[in-house]
Amino acid sequence: MEEKKRTDEFEAGTAPPSRLNNREERRVQKWRKMIGTGGSDWKYYVRRKPNVVKRRIRKGIPDCLRGLVWQLISGSRDLLLMNPGVYEQLVIYETSASELDIIRDISRTFPSHVFFQQRHGPGQRSLYNVLKAYSVYDRDVGYVQGMGFLAGLLLLYMSEEDAFWLLVALLKGAVHAPMEGLYQAGLPLVQQYLFQFEQLVKEHLPKLGRHFDEEMINPSMYASQWFITVFSYSFPFPLALRIWDVFLYEGVKIVFQIGLALLSSCHDNLMKLSFEKLIHALRNFPDEAMNPDSLLPNAFSIKLSKRLIELEKQYNDRNGVSSHKQVKQPRLSRKAS
């Protein structure tokens, strides 16, 4: 693909304490107080001061706490605690029909990132285990290539087992609407999101929407990966992480907001381009358009919650789509004692 694979050019990790400035140290301390030991105070704080939590998440979760906070805000920590030993059984004792597909695709997931570069190295093994485990946990969905980017990003911040349960929380809908429809046959949720996004472009950026129509450009040509990988595939790593912070807490709305904010920031240039150059530009946004400190505030200013619900209903009415399924527990047959 033509997209710039910038996400894997950076390494996740924590700066040593000596390199944290005083302001960052104070920020980390605020977060530690909010979380409590091992997350013990998190739910209490979220109930007591939801607006403070939302504001701090939108400013970015400190990198040294990101893995833990992602588990807390996604609901995956609860799933892990409710299912002791399940991940180990899925990895060790179960077999998957998708194993060869997973092995084939692993080298394509963040290929430039040091953690995943070594063939059969620890990063690739962990990624294989998580994807195999999920394909067994949910045999209806199994494995689809885009899942690798979600699991790969999670593995940079947490253990295999933690990453697996966060993947379950996302796809099965522990907190927000389930994402499994992004990967089911026919990609039903992708189709819904693209429908919603196309309508939103026409409503928020009418001139650009008309220009896209004239050039026969539709969102499936440039935005599918945004939804399937939540911007982890081709966007700068610092931006992808900030988007994921918000995505895990507020849901998929942020993907629509970021998409509209990107198009808005490049509006004048996009209006000048014809089909082929438009496609290239929509897959390769300039670096200045993807500065988290300017893009995210612009995205947050776009109010979409009510309209997204209306467009979802409109899409479902037109296509006879039923309501989302909720989290289900795995059906396991232990093959070893």
NUGUVEX-577825 format. One record per residue: x negated, z negated, y negated of N, C-alpha, C in turn; residue number from 1. Coordinates in pm, whole numbers. Atoms other than C-alpha are relative to their C-alpha. Layout:
% NUGUVEX-577825
{node {X, Z, Y}, {X, Z, Y}, {X, Z, Y}, NUM}
...
This chain:
% NUGUVEX-577825
{node {-84, 0, 119}, {0, 0, 0}, {-88, 0, -124}, 1}
{node {79, -13, 121}, {-105, 50, -358}, {-17, -131, -74}, 2}
{node {6, 124, 75}, {-42, -305, -474}, {-139, -62, 4}, 3}
{node {127, 72, 5}, {-346, -501, -584}, {13, -126, 84}, 4}
{node {-4, 119, -84}, {-415, -761, -319}, {-85, -108, -63}, 5}
{node {79, 97, 75}, {-523, -1028, -562}, {17, -142, 49}, 6}
{node {-28, 137, -40}, {-370, -1332, -400}, {-111, -59, 83}, 7}
{node {98, 56, -93}, {-640, -1364, -137}, {-142, -2, -57}, 8}
{node {133, 2, 59}, {-930, -1339, -382}, {-41, -139, -45}, 9}
{node {27, 136, 45}, {-905, -1708, -465}, {10, -96, 116}, 10}
{node {-7, 102, -104}, {-955, -2016, -255}, {81, -118, -50}, 11}
{node {-69, 124, 31}, {-719, -2309, -251}, {-96, -114, 24}, 12}
{node {85, 116, -21}, {-878, -2647, -276}, {7, -94, -117}, 13}
{node {-4, 103, 102}, {-929, -2954, -481}, {-134, -8, -71}, 14}
{node {123, 19, 75}, {-1182, -2980, -758}, {-48, -142, 21}, 15}
{node {52, 135, -15}, {-1414, -3279, -704}, {39, -86, -120}, 16}
{node {-43, 87, 110}, {-1310, -3581, -913}, {-88, 12, -124}, 17}
{node {91, -6, 115}, {-1619, -3543, -1132}, {28, 120, -88}, 18}
{node {-27, -121, 76}, {-1497, -3200, -1238}, {137, -3, -66}, 19}
{node {-130, 12, 64}, {-1150, -3315, -1338}, {-18, -63, -137}, 20}
{node {11, 61, 133}, {-1123, -3376, -1712}, {99, -116, -11}, 21}
{node {-83, 120, 16}, {-955, -3685, -1848}, {148, 32, 0}, 22}
{node {-141, -38, 6}, {-630, -3505, -1917}, {55, 28, 139}, 23}
{node {-43, -32, -135}, {-611, -3373, -1563}, {7, -126, 86}, 24}
{node {-3, 126, -75}, {-695, -3717, -1422}, {127, -79, -31}, 25}
{node {-123, 71, 38}, {-407, -3869, -1618}, {122, 66, 63}, 26}
{node {-110, -74, -60}, {-177, -3596, -1490}, {11, -32, 150}, 27}
{node {1, 31, -143}, {-279, -3661, -1129}, {52, -142, 23}, 28}
{node {-45, 139, -15}, {-222, -4036, -1175}, {151, -11, -18}, 29}
{node {-146, 0, 18}, {130, -3971, -1308}, {70, 49, 126}, 30}
{node {-59, -55, -122}, {203, -3764, -1002}, {-12, -98, 116}, 31}
{node {18, 97, -109}, {58, -4024, -765}, {101, -115, -13}, 32}
{node {-97, 108, 23}, {279, -4289, -922}, {140, 48, 38}, 33}
{node {-131, -57, -28}, {581, -4059, -888}, {23, 16, 151}, 34}
{node {-10, -27, -143}, {508, -3982, -521}, {0, -129, 81}, 35}
{node {18, 121, -80}, {403, -4325, -397}, {-90, 28, 119}, 36}
{node {89, -16, -115}, {189, -4383, -88}, {65, 87, 107}, 37}
{node {-52, -89, -103}, {244, -4091, 148}, {139, 55, -27}, 38}
{node {-133, -52, 35}, {557, -3991, -42}, {110, -103, 2}, 39}
{node {-98, 107, -19}, {728, -4329, -12}, {96, -16, -119}, 40}
{node {-84, 19, 119}, {864, -4331, -371}, {69, 127, -46}, 41}
{node {-43, -130, 51}, {950, -3963, -400}, {152, 11, -17}, 42}
{node {-145, -16, 7}, {1322, -3964, -320}, {62, -90, -105}, 43}
{node {-49, 94, 102}, {1380, -4269, -537}, {-24, 56, -140}, 44}
{node {35, -52, 133}, {1202, -4105, -832}, {85, 123, -32}, 45}
{node {-80, -120, 23}, {1388, -3775, -788}, {144, -38, -39}, 46}
{node {-136, 45, 35}, {1723, -3958, -797}, {5, -63, -138}, 47}
{node {1, 74, 126}, {1623, -4170, -1095}, {-33, 88, -120}, 48}
{node {46, -80, 113}, {1447, -3912, -1310}, {-13, 148, 39}, 49}
{node {7, -140, -46}, {1539, -3560, -1191}, {-56, 95, -105}, 50}
{node {49, -90, 106}, {1465, -3400, -1528}, {-150, -10, -18}, 51}
{node {145, 19, 9}, {1115, -3549, -1537}, {-68, 75, 114}, 52}
{node {56, -68, -117}, {1046, -3419, -1186}, {2, 151, -22}, 53}
{node {-13, -144, 22}, {1173, -3072, -1274}, {-100, 49, -104}, 54}
{node {92, -40, 106}, {966, -3058, -1593}, {-144, 1, 50}, 55}
{node {139, 8, -49}, {647, -3169, -1419}, {-29, 109, 102}, 56}
{node {21, -108, -98}, {694, -2922, -1133}, {-17, 133, -71}, 57}
{node {10, -125, 75}, {745, -2640, -1381}, {-135, 14, -71}, 58}
{node {134, -4, 62}, {416, -2734, -1547}, {-109, 22, 103}, 59}
{node {97, -21, -107}, {243, -2706, -1210}, {-36, -130, 70}, 60}
{node {38, 117, -81}, {176, -2951, -928}, {-152, -6, 10}, 61}
{node {147, 9, -16}, {-185, -3081, -922}, {-43, 52, 137}, 62}
{node {41, -65, -123}, {-375, -2887, -659}, {-30, -99, 112}, 63}
{node {36, 99, -102}, {-496, -3200, -481}, {122, -64, 64}, 64}
{node {-123, 59, -54}, {-133, -3309, -424}, {100, 106, 43}, 65}
{node {-97, -109, -20}, {29, -2968, -378}, {57, 1, 142}, 66}
{node {-48, -7, -138}, {49, -2973, 2}, {104, -106, 30}, 67}
{node {-94, 109, -25}, {219, -3313, 17}, {130, 21, -76}, 68}
{node {-121, -18, 81}, {459, -3237, -268}, {85, 115, 52}, 69}
{node {-77, -111, -58}, {557, -2903, -115}, {82, -48, 120}, 70}
{node {-73, 51, -117}, {653, -3087, 204}, {117, -90, -42}, 71}
{node {-105, 91, 47}, {854, -3345, 11}, {116, 76, -63}, 72}
{node {-108, -68, 72}, {1048, -3102, -207}, {74, 102, 87}, 73}
{node {-63, -99, -88}, {1122, -2859, 77}, {86, -63, 109}, 74}
{node {-70, 66, -109}, {1261, -3119, 317}, {-72, 9, 133}, 75}
{node {69, -19, -128}, {1002, -3028, 579}, {-58, -129, 56}, 76}
{node {54, 127, -49}, {855, -3379, 597}, {104, -73, 86}, 77}
{node {-107, 64, -78}, {1192, -3509, 719}, {16, 70, 135}, 78}
{node {-12, -73, -126}, {1215, -3232, 981}, {-113, -37, 96}, 79}
{node {115, 38, -81}, {866, -3320, 1105}, {22, -136, 65}, 80}
{node {-19, 135, -50}, {952, -3687, 1142}, {112, -8, 102}, 81}
{node {-113, 0, -93}, {1276, -3606, 1325}, {-30, 72, 131}, 82}
{node {30, -83, -117}, {1103, -3377, 1576}, {-143, -22, 50}, 83}
{node {137, 25, -46}, {789, -3549, 1709}, {-31, 76, 129}, 84}
{node {43, -69, -122}, {598, -3343, 1964}, {54, 140, 19}, 85}
{node {-62, -131, -19}, {812, -3032, 1921}, {-98, 114, -28}, 86}
{node {94, -108, 32}, {543, -2821, 1753}, {-102, 20, 112}, 87}
{node {99, -9, -109}, {289, -2901, 2023}, {60, 70, 122}, 88}
{node {-64, -64, -116}, {536, -2799, 2293}, {16, 149, -23}, 89}
{node {-19, -141, 30}, {614, -2471, 2119}, {-130, 79, 12}, 90}
{node {129, -70, -2}, {245, -2382, 2087}, {-59, 6, 140}, 91}
{node {72, 11, -128}, {121, -2498, 2426}, {81, 48, 119}, 92}
{node {-76, -18, -124}, {406, -2468, 2672}, {96, 119, -2}, 93}
{node {-96, -109, 9}, {621, -2181, 2544}, {-72, 134, -16}, 94}
{node {54, -135, 21}, {561, -1806, 2548}, {92, 78, -92}, 95}
{node {-75, -77, 97}, {671, -1557, 2286}, {-12, 149, 29}, 96}
{node {1, -146, -17}, {769, -1192, 2314}, {-74, 69, -114}, 97}
{node {62, -59, 119}, {603, -1140, 1975}, {-152, -21, -7}, 98}
{node {141, 40, 8}, {251, -1257, 2065}, {-92, 117, -35}, 99}
{node {87, -115, 29}, {93, -909, 2061}, {18, 49, -142}, 100}
{node {-26, -40, 139}, {261, -822, 1730}, {-70, -95, -97}, 101}
{node {64, 99, 88}, {133, -1144, 1576}, {-151, 21, -2}, 102}
{node {145, -22, -9}, {-223, -1083, 1700}, {-40, 124, -79}, 103}
{node {29, -126, 71}, {-211, -728, 1561}, {1, -19, -152}, 104}
{node {-19, 12, 144}, {-99, -841, 1216}, {-86, -105, -67}, 105}
{node {70, 113, 61}, {-313, -1150, 1165}, {-112, 45, -93}, 106}
{node {112, -44, 83}, {-612, -960, 1029}, {46, 65, -130}, 107}
{node {-53, -61, 122}, {-384, -804, 766}, {51, -104, -100}, 108}
{node {-51, 107, 85}, {-284, -1140, 620}, {-113, -63, -79}, 109}
{node {107, 50, 87}, {-502, -1238, 323}, {-138, 36, 55}, 110}
{node {125, -39, -68}, {-792, -1035, 470}, {-127, -33, -76}, 111}
{node {119, 31, 78}, {-1029, -1119, 185}, {-21, -150, -20}, 112}
{node {13, 145, 19}, {-967, -1494, 189}, {-94, -57, 106}, 113}
{node {102, 52, -89}, {-1255, -1688, 343}, {60, -73, 121}, 114}
{node {-61, 77, -108}, {-1019, -1902, 553}, {50, 89, 114}, 115}
{node {-57, -90, -100}, {-875, -1599, 733}, {-91, 116, 37}, 116}
{node {88, -115, -20}, {-1174, -1364, 736}, {-55, 10, 142}, 117}
{node {69, -2, -129}, {-1338, -1464, 1063}, {95, 36, 113}, 118}
{node {-83, -42, -112}, {-1193, -1282, 1362}, {4, -111, 106}, 119}
{node {-22, 110, -95}, {-1048, -1545, 1598}, {-55, -133, -52}, 120}
{node {49, 124, 59}, {-1179, -1809, 1355}, {113, -101, -16}, 121}
{node {-101, 106, 10}, {-996, -2134, 1274}, {122, 39, -82}, 122}
{node {-113, -42, 82}, {-782, -1976, 1003}, {95, 92, 76}, 123}
{node {-83, -94, -77}, {-661, -1690, 1222}, {68, -68, 118}, 124}
{node {-62, 73, -111}, {-600, -1926, 1514}, {119, -84, -48}, 125}
{node {-110, 82, 54}, {-391, -2159, 1300}, {118, 87, -38}, 126}
{node {-107, -90, 40}, {-193, -1868, 1160}, {75, 52, 123}, 127}
{node {-63, -45, -125}, {-130, -1735, 1511}, {90, -108, 58}, 128}
{node {-77, 110, -59}, {-14, -2075, 1634}, {131, -24, -74}, 129}
{node {-121, 26, 79}, {233, -2126, 1348}, {102, 112, 20}, 130}
{node {-92, -114, -14}, {381, -1776, 1377}, {57, 8, 141}, 131}
{node {-49, 0, -139}, {402, -1794, 1756}, {104, -110, 19}, 132}
{node {-93, 112, -14}, {568, -2136, 1737}, {135, 33, -63}, 133}
{node {-128, -31, 64}, {829, -2010, 1493}, {77, 107, 78}, 134}
{node {-68, -106, -75}, {902, -1700, 1700}, {67, -53, 126}, 135}
{node {-63, 65, -115}, {981, -1931, 1993}, {114, -91, -46}, 136}
{node {-101, 92, 56}, {1173, -2186, 1783}, {129, 74, -33}, 137}
{node {-117, -79, 40}, {1405, -1916, 1652}, {-14, 139, 60}, 138}
{node {17, -128, -69}, {1415, -1633, 1904}, {90, 108, -58}, 139}
{node {-86, -99, 64}, {1697, -1463, 1711}, {-76, 76, -108}, 140}
{node {81, -62, 105}, {1460, -1396, 1422}, {-133, 47, 58}, 141}
{node {129, -34, -60}, {1137, -1400, 1622}, {-110, 6, -103}, 142}
{node {110, -16, 94}, {845, -1267, 1422}, {15, 132, -75}, 143}
{node {3, -119, 85}, {837, -1021, 1131}, {-124, -12, -89}, 144}
{node {132, 1, 64}, {516, -922, 950}, {-5, -82, -129}, 145}
{node {4, 71, 128}, {607, -1066, 608}, {-13, -150, 13}, 146}
{node {11, 146, -21}, {623, -1417, 757}, {-144, -47, -8}, 147}
{node {140, 40, -1}, {245, -1417, 785}, {-50, -44, -136}, 148}
{node {45, 37, 133}, {202, -1437, 409}, {54, -136, -41}, 149}
{node {-54, 133, 26}, {433, -1737, 384}, {-81, -105, 75}, 150}
{node {72, 98, -82}, {262, -1918, 672}, {-145, -12, -45}, 151}
{node {139, 3, 44}, {-85, -1821, 547}, {-18, -82, -126}, 152}
{node {9, 78, 123}, {-22, -1963, 201}, {17, -149, 28}, 153}
{node {-24, 141, -34}, {112, -2287, 349}, {-122, -61, 68}, 154}
{node {115, 53, -74}, {-191, -2325, 578}, {-118, -31, -90}, 155}
{node {107, 33, 94}, {-420, -2334, 275}, {16, -141, -56}, 156}
{node {-28, 130, 61}, {-257, -2663, 178}, {45, -107, 99}, 157}
{node {-49, 102, -95}, {-153, -2837, 499}, {-38, 38, 142}, 158}
{node {32, -20, -141}, {-197, -2869, 874}, {95, 102, 62}, 159}
{node {-86, -94, -73}, {-50, -2629, 1130}, {142, -56, 15}, 160}
{node {-131, 57, -26}, {233, -2864, 1219}, {82, -12, -128}, 161}
{node {-69, 10, 128}, {319, -2930, 855}, {45, 137, -49}, 162}
{node {-35, -135, 43}, {313, -2556, 778}, {117, 54, 81}, 163}
{node {-109, -46, -86}, {538, -2484, 1075}, {133, -56, -47}, 164}
{node {-128, 59, 38}, {805, -2730, 967}, {43, 41, -140}, 165}
{node {-40, -51, 132}, {793, -2606, 609}, {58, 141, 15}, 166}
{node {-56, -132, -28}, {849, -2254, 742}, {142, -13, 55}, 167}
{node {-134, 26, -53}, {1146, -2388, 939}, {95, -40, -112}, 168}
{node {-84, 47, 110}, {1279, -2566, 630}, {44, 116, -90}, 169}
{node {-31, -115, 84}, {1264, -2242, 431}, {98, 94, 68}, 170}
{node {-79, -102, -66}, {1408, -2006, 687}, {136, -51, 46}, 171}
{node {-125, 57, -49}, {1676, -2243, 815}, {82, -69, -109}, 172}
{node {-78, 53, 111}, {1777, -2384, 477}, {14, -149, -2}, 173}
{node {-6, 147, 4}, {1686, -2754, 479}, {49, -51, -134}, 174}
{node {-38, 42, 136}, {1735, -2780, 101}, {78, 110, -71}, 175}
{node {-65, -114, 67}, {1821, -2437, -39}, {62, 94, 103}, 176}
{node {-60, -98, -90}, {2001, -2135, 108}, {-104, 52, 99}, 177}
{node {96, -47, -101}, {1836, -2018, 435}, {-60, 135, -38}, 178}
{node {70, -125, 27}, {1579, -1739, 404}, {-9, 91, 122}, 179}
{node {21, -77, -122}, {1604, -1614, 762}, {53, 143, -11}, 180}
{node {-54, -134, 19}, {1809, -1316, 645}, {-99, 99, -58}, 181}
{node {106, -89, 47}, {1491, -1178, 488}, {-69, 70, 115}, 182}
{node {77, -49, -114}, {1356, -1117, 837}, {86, 44, 118}, 183}
{node {-86, -44, -108}, {1659, -1047, 1054}, {13, 152, 0}, 184}
{node {-16, -145, -12}, {1737, -696, 1178}, {84, 55, -115}, 185}
{node {-68, -58, 114}, {1838, -479, 886}, {-29, -68, -132}, 186}
{node {39, 75, 120}, {1693, -731, 637}, {120, -28, -92}, 187}
{node {-123, 16, 78}, {2041, -838, 519}, {-18, -75, -132}, 188}
{node {17, 77, 124}, {1921, -1093, 263}, {-83, 78, -102}, 189}
{node {74, -87, 91}, {1670, -847, 117}, {96, 95, -70}, 190}
{node {-97, -92, 58}, {1956, -602, 66}, {85, -69, -106}, 191}
{node {-80, 75, 98}, {2161, -869, -110}, {-81, -27, -127}, 192}
{node {82, 32, 116}, {1876, -975, -336}, {-30, 124, -85}, 193}
{node {27, -123, 75}, {1794, -616, -430}, {123, 46, -77}, 194}
{node {-125, -31, 71}, {2159, -554, -518}, {14, -89, -123}, 195}
{node {-11, 92, 113}, {2164, -865, -736}, {-101, 33, -109}, 196}
{node {105, -25, 99}, {1835, -778, -901}, {29, 128, -79}, 197}
{node {-32, -125, 70}, {1943, -422, -982}, {107, -21, -107}, 198}
{node {-105, 29, 99}, {2256, -551, -1154}, {-56, -81, -117}, 199}
{node {57, 84, 105}, {2055, -811, -1346}, {-89, 81, -95}, 200}
{node {82, -87, 85}, {1810, -547, -1472}, {90, 76, -97}, 201}
{node {-91, -76, 86}, {2102, -342, -1605}, {64, -88, -107}, 202}
{node {-64, 91, 95}, {2252, -649, -1774}, {-97, -57, -102}, 203}
{node {97, 65, 89}, {1937, -805, -1921}, {-91, 101, -71}, 204}
{node {88, -102, 56}, {1734, -488, -1984}, {69, 136, 11}, 205}
{node {-85, -119, -20}, {1996, -215, -2028}, {-73, 133, -21}, 206}
{node {73, -125, 22}, {1763, 51, -2172}, {-90, 33, 119}, 207}
{node {87, -21, -115}, {1516, 4, -1890}, {83, 33, 124}, 208}
{node {-88, -29, -113}, {1800, 1, -1638}, {45, 145, 1}, 209}
{node {-41, -141, 9}, {1920, 339, -1765}, {-118, 92, 29}, 210}
{node {120, -80, -25}, {1563, 472, -1759}, {-31, 5, 150}, 211}
{node {20, 4, -146}, {1526, 360, -1396}, {99, 94, 70}, 212}
{node {-101, -88, -60}, {1852, 540, -1312}, {-38, 147, -19}, 213}
{node {37, -139, 30}, {1733, 859, -1481}, {-118, 45, 86}, 214}
{node {118, -34, -80}, {1404, 846, -1290}, {21, -27, 149}, 215}
{node {-37, 28, -140}, {1585, 750, -967}, {-88, -108, 62}, 216}
{node {75, 117, -45}, {1398, 419, -939}, {99, -110, 36}, 217}
{node {-81, 115, -35}, {1564, 137, -748}, {-90, -113, 48}, 218}
{node {87, 115, -31}, {1435, -216, -670}, {-66, 4, 137}, 219}
{node {62, -5, -133}, {1368, -136, -302}, {-137, 66, -4}, 220}
{node {127, -70, 12}, {1077, 76, -425}, {-113, -89, -50}, 221}
{node {106, 83, 57}, {894, -213, -591}, {21, -151, 18}, 222}
{node {-27, 144, 3}, {1065, -552, -549}, {20, -64, 137}, 223}
{node {-27, 60, -131}, {1119, -596, -174}, {-103, -106, 36}, 224}
{node {106, 96, -34}, {781, -768, -127}, {8, -127, -84}, 225}
{node {-16, 120, 82}, {859, -1004, -414}, {84, -103, 75}, 226}
{node {-91, 91, -69}, {1142, -1152, -211}, {-49, -37, 140}, 227}
{node {41, 25, -138}, {998, -1116, 140}, {-117, -97, 7}, 228}
{node {118, 89, -2}, {672, -1296, 52}, {-3, -98, -117}, 229}
{node {-6, 87, 118}, {780, -1484, -265}, {-129, 14, -82}, 230}
{node {115, -34, 84}, {501, -1313, -462}, {-136, -39, 58}, 231}
{node {130, 40, -56}, {230, -1430, -221}, {-82, 120, 46}, 232}
{node {70, -116, -55}, {139, -1076, -112}, {-100, 62, -97}, 233}
{node {84, -82, 86}, {-7, -910, -419}, {-21, -57, -140}, 234}
{node {12, 56, 135}, {1, -1147, -716}, {-119, -95, -9}, 235}
{node {115, 92, 16}, {-286, -1352, -861}, {33, -137, 57}, 236}
{node {-23, 126, -70}, {-327, -1673, -666}, {49, -111, -92}, 237}
{node {-50, 108, 88}, {-288, -1913, -964}, {147, 19, -37}, 238}
{node {-141, -26, 32}, {42, -1743, -1053}, {88, -23, 123}, 239}
{node {-79, 17, -122}, {166, -1734, -693}, {25, -148, 29}, 240}
{node {-16, 143, -27}, {106, -2109, -656}, {100, -64, -96}, 241}
{node {-94, 55, 97}, {292, -2192, -976}, {143, 44, 30}, 242}
{node {-133, -48, -39}, {584, -1976, -863}, {50, -78, 121}, 243}
{node {-41, 74, -119}, {587, -2150, -524}, {38, -144, -32}, 244}
{node {-38, 135, 41}, {592, -2491, -691}, {148, -4, -38}, 245}
{node {-139, -3, 50}, {918, -2397, -863}, {95, 49, 108}, 246}
{node {-84, -57, -106}, {1056, -2191, -574}, {42, -107, 100}, 247}
{node {-33, 101, -100}, {1038, -2482, -331}, {94, -107, -54}, 248}
{node {-85, 103, 59}, {1214, -2715, -575}, {134, 55, -48}, 249}
{node {-120, -53, 64}, {1466, -2486, -744}, {65, 114, 78}, 250}
{node {-58, -107, -79}, {1517, -2207, -491}, {-39, 139, -47}, 251}
{node {39, -140, 17}, {1504, -1828, -496}, {27, 53, -141}, 252}
{node {-29, -43, 138}, {1635, -1803, -854}, {-127, 36, -76}, 253}
{node {124, -25, 73}, {1275, -1815, -979}, {-56, 139, 29}, 254}
{node {49, -134, -31}, {1195, -1487, -800}, {69, 102, -90}, 255}
{node {-73, -88, 91}, {1468, -1312, -1000}, {-49, -18, -143}, 256}
{node {44, 27, 137}, {1354, -1481, -1321}, {-137, 59, -28}, 257}
{node {134, -56, 17}, {990, -1383, -1271}, {8, 152, -5}, 258}
{node {-14, -146, 0}, {1090, -1025, -1188}, {50, 53, -132}, 259}
{node {-54, -44, 129}, {1298, -991, -1503}, {-100, -24, -114}, 260}
{node {98, 30, 105}, {1030, -1158, -1717}, {-116, 100, 2}, 261}
{node {105, -101, -12}, {767, -916, -1584}, {45, 134, -57}, 262}
{node {-52, -127, 52}, {983, -613, -1656}, {17, -6, -152}, 263}
{node {-18, 16, 144}, {1063, -748, -2000}, {-133, 8, -75}, 264}
{node {130, 2, 67}, {696, -805, -2086}, {-64, 138, -4}, 265}
{node {56, -136, -7}, {611, -445, -1987}, {102, 106, -40}, 266}
{node {-114, -87, 28}, {936, -295, -2115}, {-38, 130, -71}, 267}
{node {29, -117, 83}, {799, -60, -2381}, {-87, 101, 74}, 268}
{node {88, -90, -76}, {528, 82, -2158}, {77, 68, 114}, 269}
{node {-76, -57, -112}, {764, 131, -1863}, {97, 108, -46}, 270}
{node {-95, -98, 54}, {1008, 322, -2084}, {-64, 137, -20}, 271}
{node {70, -126, 26}, {742, 589, -2143}, {-37, 77, 127}, 272}
{node {56, -55, -123}, {664, 657, -1778}, {105, 76, 83}, 273}
{node {-84, -74, -93}, {805, 910, -1535}, {-19, -56, 141}, 274}
{node {-15, 58, -132}, {873, 853, -1164}, {-130, -52, 64}, 275}
{node {120, 40, -75}, {525, 850, -1005}, {-78, -109, -72}, 276}
{node {73, 101, 76}, {360, 654, -1286}, {79, -131, -8}, 277}
{node {-83, 120, 0}, {655, 416, -1294}, {-21, -81, 128}, 278}
{node {20, 67, -128}, {616, 336, -925}, {-134, -73, 1}, 279}
{node {133, 62, 4}, {245, 268, -974}, {-1, -121, -92}, 280}
{node {-1, 111, 96}, {305, 49, -1279}, {78, -120, 53}, 281}
{node {-84, 108, -52}, {576, -152, -1104}, {-65, -73, 117}, 282}
{node {74, 65, -109}, {337, -227, -818}, {-134, -55, -47}, 283}
{node {130, 43, 53}, {37, -299, -1043}, {16, -46, -144}, 284}
{node {-19, 51, 135}, {130, -512, -1342}, {-135, -40, -60}, 285}
{node {127, 37, 63}, {-149, -570, -1597}, {-23, -151, 6}, 286}
{node {34, 142, -11}, {-333, -901, -1579}, {63, -84, -111}, 287}
{node {-53, 79, 111}, {-213, -1008, -1922}, {149, -30, 18}, 288}
{node {-142, 25, -24}, {149, -982, -1802}, {20, -112, 101}, 289}
{node {-14, 98, -108}, {78, -1226, -1519}, {-73, -130, -27}, 290}
{node {54, 129, 38}, {-61, -1520, -1711}, {108, -106, 21}, 291}
{node {-106, 98, -30}, {132, -1820, -1568}, {48, -76, -123}, 292}
{node {-37, 82, 115}, {127, -2007, -1900}, {92, 70, -98}, 293}
{node {-95, -73, 84}, {320, -1731, -2075}, {116, 57, 81}, 294}
{node {-105, -61, -82}, {512, -1566, -1791}, {105, -101, 44}, 295}
{node {-96, 99, -52}, {669, -1882, -1649}, {97, -51, -108}, 296}
{node {-97, 40, 104}, {816, -2011, -1981}, {100, 111, -33}, 297}
{node {-93, -111, 24}, {962, -1665, -2040}, {103, 10, 112}, 298}
{node {-91, -6, -114}, {1110, -1670, -1690}, {104, -113, -7}, 299}
{node {-92, 114, 6}, {1260, -2018, -1737}, {108, 18, -106}, 300}
{node {-96, -20, 109}, {1435, -1900, -2054}, {115, 92, 41}, 301}
{node {-105, -91, -48}, {1641, -1649, -1851}, {96, -79, 88}, 302}
{node {-100, 82, -72}, {1957, -1827, -1735}, {78, 88, 97}, 303}
{node {-57, -88, -102}, {2082, -1684, -1408}, {92, -69, 101}, 304}
{node {-65, 70, -111}, {2239, -1954, -1190}, {143, 48, 24}, 305}
{node {-140, -38, -15}, {2604, -1870, -1254}, {15, 146, 38}, 306}
{node {-12, -143, -26}, {2553, -1494, -1255}, {-46, 35, 142}, 307}
{node {46, -26, -138}, {2360, -1500, -926}, {109, -33, 101}, 308}
{node {-111, 37, -90}, {2653, -1677, -759}, {108, 106, -4}, 309}
{node {-103, -103, 15}, {2897, -1421, -899}, {-42, 129, 71}, 310}
{node {49, -125, -63}, {2680, -1129, -782}, {-9, -13, 151}, 311}
{node {2, 21, -145}, {2636, -1283, -437}, {140, 16, 57}, 312}
{node {-138, -14, -47}, {3013, -1311, -402}, {43, 147, -3}, 313}
{node {-34, -141, 12}, {3052, -954, -524}, {-61, 81, 115}, 314}
{node {68, -70, -109}, {2797, -832, -270}, {67, -31, 135}, 315}
{node {-60, 40, -127}, {2952, -1031, 14}, {140, 60, 18}, 316}
{node {-134, -58, -8}, {3303, -909, -69}, {-7, 148, 36}, 317}
{node {13, -143, -26}, {3183, -550, -63}, {-52, 29, 141}, 318}
{node {65, -26, -128}, {2991, -590, 262}, {51, -87, 114}, 319}
{node {-56, 84, -105}, {3196, -845, 452}, {-99, -96, 61}, 320}
{node {104, 91, -49}, {2905, -1089, 478}, {56, -141, 6}, 321}
{node {-46, 138, -16}, {2979, -1438, 610}, {-95, -94, -71}, 322}
{node {83, 100, 68}, {2839, -1759, 460}, {-124, -31, 81}, 323}
{node {129, 31, -62}, {2487, -1883, 535}, {14, -104, 110}, 324}
{node {11, 103, -104}, {2403, -2080, 849}, {-92, -111, -49}, 325}
{node {84, 113, 36}, {2244, -2422, 821}, {-106, -25, 106}, 326}
{node {109, 31, -92}, {1945, -2581, 995}, {54, -29, 139}, 327}
{node {-36, 33, -137}, {1974, -2584, 1371}, {-124, -50, 71}, 328}
{node {111, 55, -75}, {1759, -2775, 1614}, {-42, 97, 109}, 329}
{node {45, -93, -102}, {1546, -2587, 1867}, {54, -34, 138}, 330}
{node {-35, 22, -140}, {1655, -2540, 2225}, {-128, 15, 81}, 331}
{node {129, -1, -68}, {1351, -2633, 2428}, {15, -41, 145}, 332}
{node {7, 42, -140}, {1287, -2648, 2797}, {-145, -35, 30}, 333}
{node {138, 44, -19}, {976, -2855, 2859}, {-52, 48, 134}, 334}
{node {56, -56, -123}, {756, -2680, 3112}, {-111, -85, 58}, 335}
{node {101, 92, -53}, {510, -2964, 3153}, {37, -138, -46}, 336}
{node {-39, 136, 34}, {556, -3337, 3153}, {-100, -63, -95}, 337}
